Amino acid sequence: MVNKDNSCKYKLIGFVSHLGETDNNRHFISYCKNPIDDIWYKYNDAIVSKIENFKKDIKDNVIPDVLFFQKQE
């Protein structure tokens, strides 16, 4: 979608965060929004869990390292 000022809109669809402070003790976790059910999920190795309240569970507790956006049409 292009706005009147020729800017584009994007929505956050996923991000990667890490746990641990050193290179030897670092673990990456992915968070992705499912486009079918519009629900956020946490992917931690073989464990996938539904995020019940994104603002409460993620926004204030996780610092993302890599963000993934989708351009809106």
MOBEL-V509667 format. One record per residue. N is the residue number from 1. PSI is psi in whole degrees, 0 to 359 (999 if undefined). Layout:
N,PSI
N,PSI
This chain:
1,128
2,129
3,175
4,331
5,18
6,18
7,157
8,155
9,142
10,152
11,146
12,127
13,351
14,163
15,163
16,138
17,161
18,153
19,148
20,154
21,342
22,166
23,329
24,346
25,51
26,136
27,131
28,141
29,138
30,146
31,125
32,144
33,123
34,122
35,344
36,310
37,358
38,32
39,143
40,143
41,149
42,127
43,109
44,93
45,239
46,0
47,124
48,127
49,144
50,138
51,112
52,318
53,96
54,311
55,320
56,313
57,332
58,305
59,317
60,354
61,347
62,134
63,114
64,147
65,322
66,131
67,144
68,124
69,153
70,130
71,134
72,141
73,999
